[in-house]
Amino acid sequence: MSNLAPKVSVVMSVYNGSRYLRQSIESILNQTRTDFEFVIVNDGSTDNSWEILTEYANLDRRIVLLDNKENIGLTKSLNKGLAQAQGDYIARQDADDVSLPNRLEKQATLLNERAEIVLCSCDIESIDGEGRPIHKIQRVCPPDIVAWYLLFYNHLAGHSQVMFRRKPVIELGGYCENYRYSQDYELWCRLVKVGKIAIVSEILLQQRFHQTSISAQKSGEQEACLLMQVEKNLENILNEALEQNEVKELHGFWIGHFWSAYFPDIKRVDIVQTRLKKIYRAFIKQYLSPNSPQPEILSEIRNSIGQQYIYWLKDIKGKPDWSAKIKIFFYACSWNPSRVLQLLSRKVL
């Protein structure tokens, strides 16, 4: 690698990740874009992760190693990696995920071509511990709508698949070290206020789900951190405090079609509707500038709300509470009448 600072820095933190570490490292080293540095933080691993890292560092000068003598956690380790990184663009990579060969090239090209984009994500393929495909995670939507979804949940669906501009993230103070988990979601919620977030409509990362992952072992703590951020988002935009059950219901409304158990109690539908209307009005004032193509954005948001009601209605199809079903149906119509009429004509509802 030349003495000039690379355009792209890949940042990875490793804690006892030896099982999948080689495949993850090689997925970066074998990228079609070759001019990058690979900053890897060993976060006090007690397995042979450090030996694997030093082996690869001796073979490839693009690798820069940092070694924490004790485990300090992902958030602080990523900030150490950010402080070391020299690139204008930071690509994240987790030690158990696999980047497809053209990931860095495609994401860097998008950031080069569109100055208003501060972060680039992509679609994801989830895989199991043996590398077998589970399903595709497709989150593509217009950049102006990402800010809306981020109010309620991490629409990007992961951390390891993103590339972002280093300067605005450093100016924002990097990752918030009060968040041991969901630190990515917290950062995206700040970053979307200073620039746009784009999602490439192509799978560029395989995200591994296995029993020893943080998502599997710390799911309760992750959810607590996530809901803390949702509460902060909603209270900031509404300028008022919400009860914890309201935060959970609004979060669940938006992720219920992924995991139906998260849909709110159907008896709470009036409260959900009232809150959504207030959030929608507040979002228009806070996020949409006079120069934005507002009719298209507003139509997209309204359609998305209506679609969530439709998902909810389908989920409770066999339940006996007809009054709640009728309310959900009419609320779906109030947001997205054309879609409801379309489904009725096809006898889907």
C-alpha positions in Angstrom: 0.0 0.0 0.0 1.3 3.5 -0.9 2.1 6.2 1.7 -1.0 8.1 0.6 -4.0 7.7 2.9 -6.4 5.2 1.4 -9.9 6.3 0.4 -11.6 3.5 2.3 -10.9 2.1 5.8 -12.6 -1.1 6.8 -13.1 -1.3 10.6 -13.6 -4.6 12.4 -13.7 -5.5 16.1 -13.0 -9.1 17.2 -13.8 -10.8 20.4 -13.3 -14.6 20.5 -14.3 -14.8 16.9 -11.9 -17.4 15.6 -14.5 -19.8 14.3 -15.5 -17.5 11.4 -12.6 -15.0 11.4 -10.7 -16.3 8.5 -13.6 -16.3 6.1 -14.6 -12.8 7.2 -11.1 -11.4 6.8 -10.6 -13.1 3.4 -13.9 -11.6 2.1 -12.4 -8.2 2.6 -8.9 -9.0 1.3 -10.4 -10.4 -1.9 -12.5 -7.4 -2.8 -12.5 -6.1 -6.3 -11.5 -2.7 -4.9 -8.0 -3.2 -3.5 -6.9 0.2 -2.3 -8.1 0.2 1.3 -6.7 -0.3 4.8 -8.2 -2.9 7.1 -8.2 -1.7 10.7 -8.9 -4.6 13.1 -9.3 -4.3 16.9 -8.7 -7.4 18.9 -10.9 -6.7 21.9 -9.1 -8.8 24.6 -9.9 -12.2 22.9 -9.1 -15.3 25.0 -9.2 -17.7 22.1 -6.7 -17.8 19.2 -8.2 -14.8 17.4 -5.0 -12.8 17.9 -2.8 -15.5 16.4 -5.1 -15.5 13.3 -5.0 -11.8 13.0 -1.2 -11.6 13.2 -0.9 -14.3 10.6 -2.9 -12.3 8.1 -1.2 -9.0 9.1 2.2 -10.5 8.3 0.9 -11.5 4.8 -1.0 -8.3 3.9 0.3 -4.8 4.6 -3.2 -3.3 4.3 -4.0 -4.8 7.7 -3.5 -2.5 10.7 -3.9 -4.3 14.1 -4.9 -2.8 17.5 -4.8 -5.0 20.6 -6.9 -4.3 23.6 -5.3 -6.0 26.6 -8.7 -6.4 28.2 -12.2 -6.6 26.8 -13.8 -3.1 26.5 -16.8 -3.9 24.4 -17.8 -3.3 20.8 -18.7 0.4 21.1 -15.4 1.5 22.6 -13.4 -0.7 20.3 -15.1 0.7 17.2 -14.2 4.3 18.4 -10.6 3.1 18.7 -10.8 1.8 15.2 -12.3 5.1 13.9 -9.6 7.1 15.6 -6.9 5.0 13.8 -8.6 4.9 10.4 -7.2 7.2 7.7 -9.8 6.8 5.0 -12.5 9.3 3.9 -15.0 6.4 4.0 -15.4 3.8 6.7 -16.8 0.4 5.9 -17.9 -1.8 8.8 -17.3 -5.5 9.0 -18.1 -7.9 11.7 -15.9 -10.9 12.4 -18.5 -13.5 11.5 -20.0 -11.9 8.4 -19.0 -12.2 4.7 -18.7 -9.3 2.3 -19.4 -10.1 -1.3 -16.5 -9.3 -3.6 -17.8 -6.0 -5.1 -19.2 -4.5 -1.9 -16.5 -1.9 -1.3 -16.4 -0.9 -4.9 -20.1 -0.4 -5.3 -20.5 1.5 -2.0 -17.5 3.8 -2.5 -18.7 4.6 -6.0 -22.1 5.7 -4.7 -20.5 7.9 -2.1 -18.2 9.4 -4.7 -21.1 10.2 -7.0 -23.5 11.6 -4.5 -22.2 14.2 -2.0 -25.5 14.4 -0.1 -25.2 10.7 1.0 -23.5 10.3 4.3 -24.1 6.6 4.7 -24.6 3.8 2.2 -26.2 0.5 3.2 -27.4 -2.5 1.1 -29.6 -5.5 1.0 -28.5 -8.5 3.1 -28.6 -12.3 2.9 -28.8 -13.9 6.3 -26.9 -17.2 6.6 -26.6 -19.8 9.4 -23.5 -21.0 11.2 -22.6 -23.3 8.3 -23.0 -20.6 5.7 -26.3 -21.8 4.4 -28.8 -19.1 3.2 -31.7 -18.4 5.5 -33.5 -15.5 3.8 -33.0 -12.2 2.1 -33.3 -8.9 4.0 -34.5 -6.2 1.6 -34.9 -2.7 3.0 -34.5 -0.5 -0.1 -36.5 2.7 0.0 -36.0 6.3 -1.1 -33.3 8.1 1.1 -35.9 10.7 2.2 -38.0 7.9 3.8 -35.1 6.3 5.8 -35.3 9.0 8.4 -39.0 8.1 9.0 -38.4 4.4 9.5 -35.4 5.1 11.8 -37.8 6.9 14.3 -39.2 3.4 15.1 -36.6 0.8 14.4 -33.2 0.1 12.8 -34.4 -0.1 9.2 -30.9 -0.8 7.9 -31.2 -4.2 9.6 -27.6 -4.5 10.6 -24.3 -2.9 11.2 -21.7 -4.8 9.2 -23.0 -3.9 5.7 -22.6 -0.1 5.9 -20.1 2.4 4.5 -20.2 6.0 5.8 -18.2 9.2 5.5 -15.7 9.4 8.4 -15.7 13.2 8.8 -19.4 13.7 9.8 -19.3 10.7 12.1 -16.1 12.1 13.9 -17.8 15.5 14.1 -20.8 13.8 15.8 -18.4 12.2 18.3 -18.4 8.7 16.9 -20.3 5.9 18.5 -22.1 6.8 21.8 -20.3 4.8 24.5 -23.4 4.9 26.7 -24.8 2.2 24.3 -23.1 -1.2 24.8 -25.6 -2.6 22.2 -27.6 -1.0 19.3 -24.7 1.6 19.1 -25.2 1.4 15.3 -28.9 2.4 15.4 -28.1 5.2 17.8 -25.5 6.6 15.4 -27.7 6.3 12.4 -30.4 8.3 14.2 -27.9 11.2 14.6 -26.3 10.8 11.2 -29.6 11.0 9.3 -30.0 14.5 10.6 -26.9 15.8 8.8 -27.2 13.9 5.5 -29.1 11.3 3.6 -28.8 7.5 4.0 -29.1 5.4 0.9 -29.7 1.7 0.6 -28.3 -0.1 -2.5 -30.9 -2.5 -4.0 -28.4 -5.4 -4.1 -27.1 -8.0 -1.7 -23.5 -7.1 -0.8 -23.2 -8.8 2.6 -24.0 -12.2 4.1 -25.0 -11.6 7.8 -24.4 -14.7 9.9 -26.8 -15.8 12.6 -25.5 -18.3 15.1 -25.9 -19.3 18.7 -22.8 -17.5 19.9 -23.5 -14.2 18.2 -24.3 -11.1 20.3 -27.8 -11.0 18.8 -28.4 -14.5 20.1 -26.8 -14.2 23.5 -27.7 -10.6 24.4 -31.1 -10.2 22.7 -32.8 -8.8 25.8 -30.1 -6.2 26.4 -30.1 -5.3 22.7 -33.8 -4.7 22.7 -33.6 -2.5 25.9 -31.0 -0.3 24.2 -33.0 -0.2 21.0 -36.2 0.8 22.8 -34.3 3.5 24.7 -33.3 5.0 21.4 -36.8 4.7 20.0 -38.1 6.5 23.1 -35.5 9.3 22.6 -36.4 9.6 18.9 -40.1 9.9 19.5 -39.9 12.2 22.5 -37.6 14.5 20.5 -39.8 14.8 17.6 -43.0 15.1 19.6 -41.4 17.3 22.3 -43.3 15.3 25.0 -42.8 12.3 27.1 -44.2 8.9 26.2 -45.1 6.0 28.4 -42.9 2.9 27.9 -45.8 0.8 26.7 -46.5 3.4 24.0 -42.9 3.3 22.8 -43.1 -0.5 22.6 -46.4 -0.4 20.7 -45.2 2.1 18.1 -42.0 0.0 17.7 -44.1 -3.1 17.4 -46.4 -1.6 14.9 -43.5 -1.2 12.5 -41.8 -4.5 13.0 -44.9 -6.7 13.5 -44.9 -7.9 9.9 -41.4 -9.3 10.5 -42.3 -10.8 13.9 -46.1 -10.8 14.5 -45.7 -11.2 18.3 -44.6 -7.5 18.3 -47.9 -6.1 16.9 -49.6 -4.1 19.7 -52.7 -5.3 21.5 -55.6 -4.7 19.1 -57.4 -2.9 21.9 -54.8 -0.2 21.7 -55.3 0.7 18.1 -56.9 4.1 18.8 -53.8 5.1 20.8 -51.5 3.9 18.0 -53.4 5.9 15.4 -53.5 9.1 17.5 -49.7 8.9 18.1 -49.0 8.1 14.4 -50.9 11.2 13.3 -49.0 13.4 15.7 -45.6 11.9 14.7 -46.5 12.3 11.0 -47.3 16.0 11.4 -44.1 16.6 13.5 -42.0 14.7 11.0 -43.2 17.0 8.1 -42.1 20.1 10.1 -38.8 18.8 11.3 -37.4 16.7 8.4 -38.8 18.0 5.1 -37.3 21.2 3.7 -39.2 23.5 1.3 -37.0 22.2 -1.6 -37.9 18.5 -1.0 -40.3 16.8 -3.4 -42.8 16.8 -0.6 -45.9 15.2 -2.3 -43.9 12.1 -3.3 -42.4 11.8 0.2 -45.6 12.3 2.0 -47.4 9.8 -0.3 -44.6 7.2 0.4 -44.9 7.7 4.2 -48.7 7.5 4.1 -48.6 4.4 2.0 -46.1 2.8 4.4 -48.4 3.5 7.4 -51.4 2.1 5.6 -49.5 -1.0 4.6 -48.5 -1.7 8.2 -52.2 -1.5 9.2 -52.9 -4.0 6.4 -50.2 -6.4 7.7 -51.8 -6.0 11.2 -55.2 -6.7 9.9 -54.1 -9.9 8.1 -52.3 -11.0 11.3 -55.5 -10.8 13.4 -57.8 -12.3 10.7 -58.9 -15.2 12.8 -59.4 -13.3 16.0 -63.0 -12.5 17.2 -62.7 -8.8 18.1 -64.6 -7.4 15.1 -64.7 -3.8 16.5 -60.9 -3.7 16.6 -60.7 -5.2 13.1 -63.1 -2.6 11.7 -61.0 0.2 13.3 -57.8 -1.2 11.8 -59.5 -1.5 8.4 -60.7 2.1 8.5 -57.3 3.4 9.7 -55.7 1.6 6.9 -58.1 3.3 4.5 -57.4 6.7 6.0 -53.7 6.4 5.2 -53.7 4.3 2.0 -57.2 3.9 0.5 -56.0 2.8 -3.0 -54.1 -0.1 -1.6 -57.0 -1.3 0.5 -59.4 -1.0 -2.4 -56.9 -3.0 -4.5 -56.8 -5.8 -1.9 -60.6 -5.8 -1.6 -61.0 -6.2 -5.4 -58.7 -9.2 -5.3 -60.5 -10.5 -2.2 -57.3 -10.6 -0.2 -58.9 -8.8 2.7 
